[in-house]
């Protein structure tokens, strides 16, 4: 720093000296030229006066002597007379000694105006001047008396060559003096920089080093050099106080932010202020994310939003969201992005083997051993993390990478990634609880089948859809024969078991599109949605009856129990365009089956209505 300042001052002084020298030389040259022209004009006037005097006294033969005497004047290198054409004509002869010597003489005789030119080398300078002698008629000088010419006409000219080299010599001497002055000034600058500027330069260098350290999070005070003014000492003290405040404040902010999000400092030497700003930006984004997911209607919307954050903010290309219910050994894939779900087959068959779900810890690819034995691609890398989103459901997020660099990048960001996951977990739990609550409202607690309330709500959408699409619905109303006798003889526990096994048979012998509902007590309804015909509906009903009839139920001590069911069938919209009427018709047909011997399937007919009414 000190060398740079000294060099800058030296360069400034040298440039200033060069400028001053150039200006001085230029001014000396101009002054010399103007002085030479002025002297030439004065000498010309002397010559003109002399010529006029010699002419009036008829002493023209002494003109050359007069001119020679004038040429002996200082700085006059040469002088000669040039005669104009009007004079040659007047005397009818040409004086060869007074002919123009060069173009300058000719130009002056032609124009009648003074002209000059400069001739110079490095050490010498001369001014060549030609001054015209024009015919005038004034009191003391009346050229027209002797010359038969018009006023203002050029009679001749006086040409001079003047030497002004002495002025150039003065300029050269000025250069020497200025050079000495510059050298002296440089010595003074060096001296001043060492004695006066040194403490300020040292202070500046310390400021520079400390600011660079502060950018890296190293806040240090400056030791004050001697020789500073009171103002600079005060400034240094204020700077040291500022550094202490910065250090304490930045450390406090950083620690609180790290503690708030569970974040550990990553890169060594990173600016804590920038790191804190980065954390605050992420917290702001996280807050916005939390506000948005609180407004989402379903669990799937939350998963999609979380998936978008992973893709758009963290640039993750392949990841999978899996819900695992460990108590039921059930796995559900809710998000699959990147087509790199390498353990999907294993988890679908045996979800309980998932290491992340089982250990409740992160599972990461290692260099020298396989952390997860069920990850099927040896050339890929993975990172699995587990989040409990309810008492029985774990969310496993599986990140997959094609190279180790991307895995390392994920590790550096995993704290913020987990922050988003953790913020989503409570909302996911709420959605799961709401779903479970909804299912409990629409599900029979004993059999796990849909209940009567679900039937009422579901048919509000199902029936309009069936009418629009012209879909048939077969309604089977089933009732366990002599069920009261089971409760009376074996107790309600066996009765509940009988109903559970009936529910299993019903669920296993219908399509996924069909609905099985516990209507009440030992009554069940099966909706055969989209059944082709009445015959197909009867076939399903008979198959169910056969399965129930063949099923053996363990009672106690090796005893077996077999039961039968009675079934009534009604078709929508063949029997009625009102679905409630179709259910009532199925109930009438069920009554017909029971009253005519039980263990049978009866198709509803109109004549059955009167017998029921009579009863």
C-alpha positions in Angstrom: 0.0 0.0 0.0 2.8 2.4 1.0 4.7 1.7 -2.2 1.6 2.3 -4.3 1.0 5.7 -2.7 4.6 6.8 -3.1 4.6 5.6 -6.7 1.4 7.5 -7.4 2.8 10.7 -6.0 6.0 10.3 -7.9 4.2 9.8 -11.2 2.0 12.8 -10.4 5.0 15.0 -9.8 6.8 13.7 -13.0 3.7 14.3 -15.1 3.3 17.8 -13.5 6.9 18.6 -14.3 6.5 17.4 -17.9 3.4 19.6 -18.4 5.1 22.6 -16.8 8.2 22.1 -19.0 6.1 21.7 -22.2 4.2 24.8 -21.4 7.3 26.8 -20.6 9.0 25.7 -23.8 5.9 26.5 -25.8 5.6 30.0 -24.2 9.3 30.7 -24.7 9.0 29.7 -28.3 6.0 31.9 -28.8 7.6 34.8 -27.0 10.7 34.4 -29.1 8.8 34.4 -32.4 6.7 37.4 -31.4 9.9 39.3 -30.2 11.7 38.4 -33.5 8.7 39.7 -35.6 8.6 42.8 -33.5 12.3 43.4 -33.9 12.0 42.7 -37.6 9.3 45.3 -37.9 11.4 47.8 -36.0 14.4 47.1 -38.2 12.2 47.3 -41.3 11.1 50.8 -40.2 14.7 51.8 -39.7 15.6 50.5 -43.2 12.6 52.2 -44.8 13.6 55.5 -43.1 17.2 55.0 -44.2 16.2 54.3 -47.8 13.9 57.3 -47.9 16.7 59.5 -46.5 19.2 58.2 -49.0 16.8 58.7 -51.9 16.0 62.2 -50.9 19.7 63.0 -50.6 20.6 61.3 -53.8 22.9 58.9 -51.9 21.5 55.6 -53.2 25.0 54.4 -53.9 25.5 54.2 -50.2 22.5 52.0 -49.6 24.5 48.7 -49.5 26.8 50.2 -46.9 23.7 51.1 -44.8 22.2 47.7 -45.2 25.5 46.0 -44.1 25.6 48.2 -41.0 22.0 47.1 -40.1 23.0 43.4 -40.6 25.5 43.8 -37.8 22.8 44.3 -35.2 22.3 41.6 -32.6 20.4 38.5 -33.6 20.3 39.6 -37.3 21.7 36.8 -39.4 20.9 38.2 -42.7 19.0 41.1 -44.3 18.3 42.1 -48.0 16.1 44.3 -50.0 13.6 43.1 -52.6 12.5 45.6 -55.3 9.0 45.4 -56.6 7.9 45.4 -60.2 6.5 49.1 -60.2 10.0 50.4 -59.2 11.7 48.3 -61.9 9.3 49.8 -64.5 9.8 53.3 -63.2 13.6 53.2 -63.6 13.3 50.9 -66.7 15.9 48.5 -65.4 16.1 45.4 -63.2 18.5 45.3 -60.3 19.4 41.6 -60.0 20.7 42.0 -56.5 17.2 43.0 -55.4 15.2 40.2 -57.0 13.1 37.9 -54.7 15.2 35.1 -53.2 12.4 32.7 -52.4 8.6 32.1 -52.5 8.2 34.1 -49.3 9.5 37.2 -51.0 7.4 36.7 -54.0 4.2 36.1 -51.9 4.8 39.3 -49.9 5.3 41.4 -53.2 2.2 39.9 -54.5 0.0 40.3 -51.5 1.5 43.4 -49.8 1.3 41.7 -46.4 4.0 40.7 -44.0 4.8 37.0 -43.8 7.2 34.8 -41.8 8.3 31.2 -41.3 10.1 29.4 -38.6 13.2 27.2 -39.2 14.5 25.3 -36.2 16.5 22.3 -35.0 16.8 20.8 -31.5 19.3 23.5 -30.5 18.7 26.4 -32.9 15.7 28.5 -34.0 15.6 31.2 -36.7 12.7 33.4 -37.9 12.6 34.4 -41.5 10.5 37.6 -41.9 9.6 39.6 -45.1 7.9 43.0 -44.5 6.4 44.8 -47.5 7.2 48.5 -48.4 3.8 49.9 -49.5 3.3 53.3 -51.1 1.8 55.7 -48.7 1.2 59.5 -48.7 1.5 60.9 -45.2 3.0 64.1 -43.8 6.6 63.0 -43.2 6.7 60.1 -45.8 5.1 60.7 -49.2 6.2 57.8 -51.5 4.0 59.2 -54.3 6.3 62.2 -54.8 9.1 59.9 -56.0 7.3 57.0 -57.4 4.6 57.0 -60.0 2.4 54.4 -58.4 -1.0 54.1 -56.9 -1.4 54.4 -53.1 -1.0 51.1 -51.3 0.9 49.5 -54.1 3.9 47.4 -53.0 7.2 49.1 -53.9 9.4 46.4 -52.4 10.1 44.5 -49.2 12.7 44.1 -46.5 13.6 40.5 -45.8 15.4 39.5 -42.5 16.6 36.3 -40.9 16.7 36.6 -37.1 18.4 34.1 -34.7 16.4 33.4 -31.5 18.4 30.3 -30.4 19.3 32.1 -27.2 15.7 31.7 -26.1 15.7 28.0 -26.9 18.9 27.7 -24.8 17.0 29.3 -21.9 14.2 26.7 -22.4 16.8 23.8 -22.3 18.2 25.3 -19.1 14.7 25.4 -17.7 14.4 21.7 -18.3 17.5 21.1 -16.2 16.1 23.2 -13.4 12.7 21.6 -13.5 14.3 18.1 -13.5 16.2 19.1 -10.4 13.1 20.4 -8.8 11.2 17.2 -9.6 14.0 15.0 -8.1 13.9 17.2 -5.0 10.1 16.9 -4.8 10.3 13.1 -5.1 12.8 13.0 -2.2 10.4 15.2 -0.1 7.5 12.9 -1.0 9.4 9.8 0.1 10.4 11.5 3.3 6.9 12.7 4.0 5.5 9.2 3.3 7.8 7.6 5.7 7.5 10.2 8.5 3.9 11.5 8.1 1.9 9.1 6.0 3.4 5.9 7.4 0.9 5.5 10.4 -2.1 6.2 8.1 -0.9 3.7 5.5 -0.3 1.1 8.2 -3.8 1.8 9.6 -5.4 1.5 6.2 -3.7 -1.9 5.7 -5.0 -3.1 9.0 -8.5 -2.0 8.1 -8.2 -3.9 4.8 -7.0 -7.1 6.5 -9.7 -6.9 9.2 -12.5 -6.3 6.7 -11.4 -9.3 4.7 -11.4 -11.3 7.9 -14.8 -10.0 8.9 -16.2 -11.3 5.5 -15.1 -14.7 6.7 -16.7 -14.3 10.1 -13.5 -13.3 11.9 -14.2 -10.1 13.8 -11.0 -8.6 15.3 -10.0 -5.3 16.8 -7.2 -3.1 15.3 -4.1 -2.2 17.3 -3.6 1.6 16.9 -0.3 2.7 15.3 1.5 5.8 16.8 1.5 9.1 15.0 -2.2 9.4 14.3 -4.3 12.4 14.8 -7.1 12.5 17.5 -9.7 12.1 14.8 -8.1 9.0 13.4 -7.7 7.5 16.9 -11.4 8.2 17.6 -12.3 6.5 14.3 -10.2 3.5 15.1 -11.9 3.1 18.6 -15.3 3.3 17.0 -14.3 0.7 14.4 -13.1 -1.6 17.2 -16.4 -1.2 19.0 -18.3 -1.9 15.8 -16.3 -5.1 15.3 -17.1 -6.3 18.8 -20.8 -5.6 18.4 -20.7 -7.4 15.0 -19.0 -10.4 16.5 -21.4 -10.7 19.5 -24.5 -10.0 17.4 -23.6 -12.3 14.5 -22.7 -15.2 16.8 -25.8 -14.7 18.8 -28.0 -14.7 15.7 -26.2 -17.6 14.2 -26.5 -19.7 17.3 -30.2 -18.9 17.8 -31.0 -19.7 14.1 -29.0 -22.9 14.3 -30.8 -23.9 17.5 -34.1 -23.0 16.0 -33.9 -25.2 13.0 -31.4 -27.8 14.3 -28.8 -26.7 11.7 -25.1 -27.3 12.1 -22.6 -25.0 10.5 -21.4 -26.6 7.2 -18.6 -24.9 5.4 -15.7 -23.8 7.5 -15.0 -20.1 7.4 -18.2 -19.2 5.8 -19.5 -15.7 6.5 -21.9 -16.1 9.4 -23.9 -13.1 8.3 -24.5 -14.5 4.8 -25.1 -17.9 6.4 -27.7 -16.4 8.7 -29.3 -14.5 5.8 -29.5 -17.9 3.9 -31.1 -19.5 6.9 -33.6 -16.6 7.3 -34.5 -16.9 3.6 -35.1 -20.6 4.0 -37.2 -20.0 7.1 -39.3 -17.5 5.2 -39.9 -20.0 2.4 -40.6 -22.6 5.0 -43.2 -20.4 6.6 -44.9 -19.8 3.3 -44.9 -23.5 2.6 -46.4 -24.2 6.0 -49.2 -21.6 5.4 -50.0 -23.2 2.1 -50.2 -26.8 3.3 -52.5 -25.8 6.1 -55.0 -24.7 3.4 -54.7 -27.9 1.3 -57.7 -30.1 1.3 -56.1 -33.6 1.2 -53.1 -35.6 1.9 -52.3 -35.9 -1.8 -52.2 -32.1 -2.2 -49.6 -31.9 0.6 -47.5 -34.6 -1.0 -47.6 -32.9 -4.4 -46.6 -29.6 -2.9 -43.7 -31.2 -1.0 -42.7 -32.9 -4.2 -42.7 -29.6 -6.1 -40.4 -28.1 -3.4 -38.0 -31.0 -3.8 -37.9 -30.6 -7.5 -37.9 -26.8 -7.9 -36.0 -25.6 -4.8 -33.5 -28.4 -4.2 -33.2 -29.7 -7.8 -33.9 -33.3 -6.9 -34.6 -35.5 -9.9 -35.6 -38.9 -8.4 -37.4 -39.5 -5.1 -40.3 -41.6 -3.7 -42.8 -41.1 -0.9 -43.9 -44.3 0.8 -46.4 -44.8 3.6 -45.8 -47.9 5.7 -48.2 -49.1 8.4 -46.0 -51.4 10.4 -48.9 -52.9 12.5 -50.7 -54.0 9.3 -47.5 -54.7 7.2 -49.0 -52.4 4.5 -47.1 -50.2 2.1 -48.6 -47.4 0.0 -46.7 -45.5 -2.7 -48.0 -41.9 -2.7 -45.3 -40.2 -4.9 -43.0 -41.8 -7.4 -40.7 -39.4 -9.4 -37.8 -40.3 -11.6 -38.6 -44.0 -12.3 -35.8 -45.1 -9.9 -37.8 -46.8 -7.1 -35.3 -49.7 -6.7 -36.8 -51.4 -3.7 -40.5 -51.2 -4.6 -41.0 -54.9 -5.3 -39.6 -55.9 -1.9 -41.5 -53.3 0.0 -44.8 -54.2 -1.6 -44.4 -57.8 -0.6 -42.7 -57.3 2.9 -42.9 -53.6 3.9 -41.8 -54.5 7.4 -38.2 -55.1 6.2 -37.7 -51.4 5.3 -34.6 -50.4 7.3 -35.5 -46.7 7.6 -39.0 -47.5 9.0 -37.7 -50.3 11.3 -34.8 -48.3 12.8 -36.4 -44.9 12.6 -33.0 -43.6 11.3 -31.7 -42.3 8.0 -30.3 -44.9 5.7 -27.5 -43.8 3.4 -25.3 -45.3 0.7 -21.9 -46.2 2.0 -18.6 -46.7 0.0 -17.5 -50.1 1.3 -20.7 -51.9 2.3 -24.4 -52.1 1.5 -26.4 -50.3 4.2 -29.7 -51.5 2.8 -29.7 -55.1 1.4 -33.0 -54.5 -0.5 -31.8 -51.6 -2.7 -31.4 -53.4 -6.0 -29.1 -51.1 -8.1 -25.4 -51.2 -7.2 -24.5 -48.3 -9.6 -27.0 -45.9 -7.9 -26.8 -44.0 -4.6 -29.6 -43.5 -2.1 -30.7 -41.6 1.0 -33.8 -42.7 2.9 -35.3 -40.8 5.8 -38.2 -41.7 8.1 -40.9 -39.4 9.5 -43.7 -40.6 11.8 -46.9 -38.9 10.6 -49.2 -40.8 13.0 -49.0 -43.4 15.7 -49.0 -46.3 13.2 -48.0 -44.7 9.9 -44.4 -43.9 8.9 -43.5 -41.7 5.9 -40.4 -43.0 4.1 -38.8 -40.6 1.6 -36.4 -42.3 -0.7 -33.9 -40.1 -2.6 -32.0 -41.8 -5.5 -28.9 -40.4 -7.4 -26.8 -41.4 -10.3 -23.6 -40.2 -8.9 -22.0 -39.6 -5.5 -21.6 -35.8 -5.9 -25.4 -35.4 -6.0 -25.7 -37.5 -2.8 -23.1 -35.3 -1.1 -25.0 -32.2 -2.2 -28.2 -33.7 -0.6 -26.3 -34.3 2.6 -25.3 -30.6 2.8 -29.0 -29.6 2.4 -30.7 -32.4 4.3 -31.3 -30.2 7.3 -33.5 -27.7 5.3 -35.1 -30.6 3.4 -36.1 -32.3 6.7 -37.4 -28.9 7.8 -40.0 -29.0 5.0 -40.8 -32.7 5.8 -41.2 -31.9 9.5 -43.5 -29.0 8.7 -45.6 -31.2 6.5 -45.8 -34.0 9.0 -48.4 -32.4 11.4 -50.7 -31.5 8.4 -50.3 -35.0 7.1 -51.2 -36.4 10.5 -54.3 -34.2 10.6 -55.4 -35.4 7.1 -54.8 -39.0 8.2 -56.8 -38.5 11.3 -59.6 -36.8 9.4 -59.6 -39.7 6.9 -59.7 -42.2 9.8 -62.5 -40.2 11.4 -64.4 -40.1 8.2 -63.9 -43.8 7.6 -65.0 -44.6 11.2 -68.2 -42.6 10.5 -68.8 -44.6 7.4 -67.4 -48.0 8.5 -68.9 -50.7 10.6 -66.7 -51.2 13.7 -67.2 -55.0 13.9 -66.8 -56.1 10.3 -64.8 -53.3 8.7 -67.5 -53.0 6.0 -69.2 -49.7 5.0 -72.2 -48.9 7.0 -75.7 -47.6 6.3 -74.7 -44.0 6.5 -72.1 -44.5 3.8 -74.7 -46.1 1.6 -76.9 -43.1 2.0 -74.1 -40.6 1.2 -72.6 -42.7 -1.6 -75.8 -43.3 -3.5 -76.2 -39.5 -3.8 -73.4 -39.6 -6.4 -73.8 -43.2 -7.6 -77.4 -43.0 -8.7 -77.1 -39.9 -10.9 -74.0 -41.3 -12.5 -75.8 -44.7 -13.1 -78.7 -42.8 -14.8 -76.4 -40.8 -17.0 -74.3 -43.8 -18.1 -77.3 -46.2 -18.2 -75.7 -48.6 -15.7 -77.5 -51.5 -14.0 -77.2 -52.0 -10.3 -78.1 -55.3 -8.7 -79.2 -54.9 -5.0 -78.7 -58.0 -2.8 -80.3 -57.9 0.6 -78.9 -60.7 2.7 -79.8 -61.9 6.2 -78.2 -64.6 8.4 -80.7 -67.4 9.0 -81.5 -68.1 12.7 -78.8 -65.7 13.9 -80.6 -65.1 17.2 -80.2 -68.8 18.0 -76.4 -68.5 17.6 -76.3 -65.7 20.2 -78.6 -67.6 22.5 -76.7 -70.8 22.3 -73.0 -69.7 21.9 -73.0 -66.2 23.1 -72.4 -62.9 21.4 -68.7 -63.5 20.9 -69.5 -66.4 18.5 -72.3 -64.3 17.0 -69.8 -61.5 16.2 -67.4 -64.1 14.7 -70.1 -65.5 12.5 -70.9 -62.0 11.2 -67.1 -61.3 10.6 -66.7 -64.4 8.6 -69.8 -63.6 6.6 -68.3 -60.1 5.8 -65.1 -61.8 4.6 -67.0 -64.1 2.3 -69.0 -61.2 0.9 -65.9 -59.1 0.3 -64.0 -61.9 -1.4 -66.8 -62.9 -3.8 -67.6 -59.6 -5.4 -65.6 -57.2 -7.6 -63.7 -54.2 -6.5 -66.3 -52.0 -8.1 -69.1 -53.6 -6.0 -70.0 -52.3 -2.5 -70.6 -54.5 0.5 -72.5 -52.8 3.4 -73.6 -53.9 6.8 -77.1 -52.6 6.8 -77.9 -53.4 10.4 -77.7 -56.4 12.8 -77.3 -59.5 10.7 -78.5 -57.8 7.5 -76.1 -56.9 4.7 -76.5 -55.2 1.3 -74.4 -55.9 -1.8 -74.5 -53.4 -4.6 -73.5 -55.0 -7.9 -72.5 -51.9 -9.8 -72.6 -52.3 -13.6 -73.9 -55.9 -13.5 -74.8 -57.0 -17.0 -78.1 -58.7 -16.3 -80.5 -60.1 -13.8 -79.0 -63.6 -14.5 -75.5 -62.4 -13.6 -76.8 -60.9 -10.3 -78.5 -64.1 -9.4 -75.3 -66.0 -10.2 -73.3 -63.8 -7.8 -76.0 -64.2 -5.1 -76.1 -68.0 -5.5 -72.3 -68.2 -5.4 -72.3 -66.2 -2.1 -75.0 -68.5 -0.6 -72.9 -71.6 -1.6 -69.8 -70.2 0.0 -71.6 -69.4 3.2 -73.2 -72.8 3.3 -69.9 -74.5 2.9 -68.0 -72.4 5.4 -67.2 -74.0 8.8 -66.9 -71.8 11.8 -64.8 -72.8 14.8 -66.9 -72.5 17.9 -65.0 -74.1 20.8 -63.4 -77.3 21.7 -63.1 -78.3 18.1 -66.9 -77.8 17.5 -67.8 -76.5 14.0 -70.8 -74.4 13.1 -72.3 -73.9 9.7 -74.8 -71.2 8.7 -76.9 -70.2 5.8 -78.3 -66.9 4.4 -81.4 -65.8 2.7 -81.1 -63.3 -0.1 -83.5 -60.9 -1.9 -82.6 -59.4 -5.3 -84.0 -56.2 -6.9 -82.6 -54.5 -10.0 -82.1 -50.8 -10.7 -83.6 -49.2 -12.8 -85.6 -52.2 -14.0 -87.7 -52.5 -10.9 -87.8 -48.8 -10.1 -86.1 -45.5 -11.0 -86.1 -44.6 -7.3 -83.2 -46.3 -5.5 -84.9 -46.4 -2.1 -87.7 -48.3 -3.7 -85.3 -50.8 -5.1 -83.8 -51.4 -1.6 -87.3 -51.8 -0.2 -88.0 -54.3 -3.0 -84.9 -56.3 -2.2 -86.1 -56.3 1.4 -89.5 -57.7 0.3 -87.8 -60.4 -1.7 -85.6 -61.2 1.3 -88.8 -61.6 3.4 -90.2 -63.9 0.7 -87.0 -66.0 0.9 -87.2 -66.4 4.7 -91.0 -67.1 4.7 -90.6 -69.8 2.0 -87.9 -71.9 3.7 -84.7 -69.8 4.0 -81.3 -70.5 2.5 -82.4 -69.3 -0.9 -82.2 -66.4 -3.4 -85.5 -64.8 -4.4 -85.9 -62.3 -7.2 -88.3 -59.5 -6.4 -91.7 -59.6 -8.1 -94.7 -57.2 -7.9 -97.0 -59.8 -6.4 -94.8 -60.1 -3.4 -95.8 -56.6 -2.2 -99.4 -57.6 -1.4 -98.3 -60.6 0.8 -96.0 -58.4 2.8 -98.6 -55.8 3.3 -101.2 -58.4 4.5 -98.7 -59.6 7.0 
